[in-house]
Each structure stands twice: as C-alpha cells, then as structure tokens.
Amino acid sequence: MYHDPKHLRDHITKVRLDEDTDELLQSLAKFHRTQKAVLARELLEASLRDMLSRLEDTEVEQTA
C-alpha cells in the first residue's frame, strides 16, 4: 500500500494524438524502455513543473 494515498495514480486523463505524435511517443517510449503512458505522464508532469516555475518567476519579477 502507498505510504501517502495522494501519490496513488488513479485519476485518468485521456488525450487524442495525431498519428505522427503517437508514433514519436511510441518510439521514444521504446527507446527509453518504458511504457508509452508512463513516458507521456512523465513528460506532462515535467512540462507542468516548468510552467509553474515560469509563473512563479514572473510573479517574483512583477513584485520586485
């Protein structure tokens, strides 16, 4: 069981990709020896962290 239930990944979000993007994602997943969904989640989480960081940087600049 998970120590922190918030870390349980049970929320589903579906996305629709065009053929080229799906093939690229599949190829990258194969290259990194992981599942396509796992790679997609990791990419999404990294992008969200980056976006949040940029927003925080913008807020700091605006208050300075």
Secondary structure, DSSP 8 states (H G I E B T S, - for coil): --SSGGG-----------HHHHHHHHHHHHHTTS-HHHHHHHHHHHHHHHHHHHHHHHHHHHH-
